[in-house]
Amino acid sequence: IQLVKEIATINCSVTNAKLFLQSNFSNILAFRIGGEWTHAAIKPDVSLIEFGNFSDNFWDLFSSLYADTYDHPYFPKKGQQALVEAKFITSINLEPITYFQLKYRFAQKLSKQFTLIPSVYGGITLGDSIPIQYSFPLGGLTGIDRFGHMPFIGYKYFETGNYNVIFGRLDLQFQIRKNMYLILMGN
C-alpha cells in the first residue's frame, strides 16, 4: 500500500545550442572556446501553489579543456580522462553567474584481468538566484554528459544535486572474457 500522494507535477524543458572553436593538440587534448544559448521553461501541470509559467533565455561564454589517454573508450586498462570547464552566464532577468566543473578519471591496470579506476568529480556555481539547470545533479551509474550531471552510485538518475559538489569514486573492473566485464563501483 502506497500512502504517499503526488502533490505536484512540473514540466521542465531545456533547449541548448553552442557555437565554438576547437583546437585539437594531438589525439589526446582538445581546447574549446565559444558561446552558448540556453532556453529554459518551467510549467506546473499539477500544483498546490499557483505560480504560473516561467521561461527565460540564458547566454554564456565558455571555455573547456578535455584530455583523454584511455586505451579503450568504455573499459580502459590504462590512461587518464579529464574535463575542466568554465562558464560565465548571464540573462536579462539575472545577475551574472560563474560556473566551474571538473571530472577526472584514471585507469590503473592491476593484473591481466583487474583494473582500478579512481575518479574525482567537482563543480561550483557562484551567483545569486541560480537557475536549476546550472546545478550539479547527482545520481545514476553512467557519466551522461548533460548540464553538469555527475554519476553517483546509490542515487537514481538526477535524484539530488547542489550548486557546490565534490566527491570521489573508486571502480574495480574485472574482465571475465573478451568484451565482457564486471565492475564494482563505490563512492
C-alpha positions in Angstrom: 0.0 0.0 0.0 1.4 3.3 -1.0 0.4 6.2 1.3 2.3 8.9 -0.5 0.2 11.1 -2.8 1.5 13.2 -5.6 1.1 16.9 -4.7 2.8 18.5 -7.7 4.0 17.7 -11.2 6.2 20.2 -13.1 7.0 20.1 -16.8 10.6 21.4 -17.4 12.2 21.7 -20.8 15.7 23.0 -21.7 16.9 23.8 -25.2 20.6 24.4 -25.8 22.8 25.5 -28.7 26.6 26.0 -28.8 28.9 27.7 -31.2 32.6 27.2 -30.5 36.1 27.0 -31.9 38.0 23.8 -31.1 41.7 23.2 -31.3 43.0 19.6 -31.1 46.5 19.2 -29.8 47.3 15.7 -31.0 44.8 12.9 -30.4 44.7 13.4 -26.6 44.0 17.0 -25.9 41.2 19.4 -27.1 40.5 23.0 -26.2 37.2 24.8 -26.8 36.1 28.4 -26.5 32.8 29.7 -27.5 29.3 30.9 -26.8 26.2 29.1 -25.7 22.4 29.8 -25.7 20.0 28.1 -23.3 16.2 28.4 -23.2 14.6 27.1 -20.1 10.8 26.7 -19.5 9.1 25.5 -16.3 5.3 24.9 -16.3 3.3 23.5 -13.4 1.0 20.7 -14.6 -0.4 20.0 -11.1 0.5 22.2 -8.2 -0.9 23.2 -4.8 0.7 26.6 -5.3 -0.2 28.6 -8.3 3.0 30.2 -9.6 2.4 30.3 -13.4 4.8 29.6 -16.2 8.5 30.6 -16.2 10.6 31.0 -19.3 14.0 32.6 -19.8 16.9 32.8 -22.2 20.5 32.5 -20.9 23.7 33.5 -22.8 27.1 32.4 -21.8 30.8 32.3 -22.8 32.6 29.1 -22.0 36.0 27.5 -22.3 36.8 23.8 -21.8 39.9 21.6 -21.8 39.4 17.9 -22.5 42.2 15.3 -22.3 41.9 11.5 -22.9 44.7 8.9 -23.0 42.5 5.9 -22.3 43.5 2.8 -24.3 39.8 1.8 -24.7 36.8 4.3 -24.6 34.5 2.2 -22.4 36.6 -0.4 -20.5 40.0 1.1 -20.2 43.0 -0.7 -18.7 45.3 2.3 -18.6 45.2 6.1 -19.2 43.5 9.2 -17.9 40.5 11.2 -18.8 39.8 14.8 -17.7 37.4 17.6 -18.3 37.8 21.2 -17.0 35.1 23.7 -17.9 34.4 27.3 -17.0 31.3 29.4 -18.0 30.2 33.0 -17.5 26.4 33.1 -17.7 24.0 36.0 -18.0 20.4 36.8 -18.7 18.2 39.8 -18.9 16.5 38.8 -15.6 19.6 37.5 -13.9 22.8 38.7 -12.3 25.9 37.1 -13.9 26.8 33.6 -12.8 30.1 31.8 -12.8 30.2 28.1 -13.3 33.2 25.7 -13.0 33.3 21.9 -13.5 36.0 19.2 -13.1 35.8 15.5 -14.0 38.9 13.3 -13.7 39.3 9.5 -14.1 42.5 7.4 -14.0 42.7 3.7 -15.1 45.5 1.6 -13.5 46.0 -2.0 -14.6 46.5 -4.2 -11.6 46.8 -7.5 -13.5 45.7 -9.0 -16.8 42.0 -9.0 -15.7 41.8 -6.4 -12.9 41.8 -2.6 -13.4 41.4 0.1 -10.7 39.7 3.3 -11.8 39.6 6.1 -9.2 37.7 9.3 -10.1 37.2 12.8 -8.8 34.2 14.9 -9.7 33.6 18.5 -8.7 31.7 21.6 -9.5 30.7 25.0 -8.2 28.3 27.7 -9.4 28.6 31.2 -7.9 25.9 33.7 -8.2 22.5 34.9 -6.8 19.2 33.2 -7.7 20.9 30.5 -9.8 18.6 28.6 -12.1 18.3 24.8 -11.6 19.9 23.9 -14.9 23.3 25.3 -13.6 23.3 23.0 -10.5 25.2 19.7 -10.4 22.7 16.8 -10.4 23.9 13.6 -8.9 22.7 10.0 -9.5 22.9 7.1 -11.8 25.8 4.8 -12.8 26.9 6.3 -16.0 28.6 9.6 -16.9 25.9 11.0 -19.2 27.3 14.4 -20.1 24.2 16.6 -19.6 24.3 20.0 -17.9 26.9 19.0 -15.3 25.4 15.6 -14.4 27.7 13.6 -12.1 27.4 9.8 -11.7 26.9 8.9 -8.0 26.2 5.3 -7.0 23.2 4.8 -4.8 21.1 7.6 -6.1 18.6 7.4 -9.0 19.5 9.4 -12.1 19.2 13.1 -11.3 17.8 12.3 -7.8 19.6 15.0 -5.9 22.1 17.8 -6.5 23.6 21.1 -5.4 25.4 24.1 -6.6 28.7 23.0 -4.9 29.8 19.4 -5.3 33.0 17.4 -4.8 33.3 13.7 -4.4 35.5 10.7 -5.2 34.6 7.4 -6.7 36.5 4.1 -7.0 35.7 1.4 -9.5 37.2 -2.1 -9.7 36.9 -3.5 -13.2 37.2 -7.3 -13.8 37.4 -8.7 -17.3 35.5 -12.0 -17.4 36.1 -12.7 -21.1 36.9 -10.7 -24.2 34.3 -7.8 -24.3 32.7 -9.0 -21.0 33.3 -7.1 -17.8 32.1 -6.9 -14.2 32.6 -3.6 -12.5 32.3 -2.9 -8.7 31.6 0.8 -8.1 31.7 2.8 -4.9 31.7 6.5 -3.9 
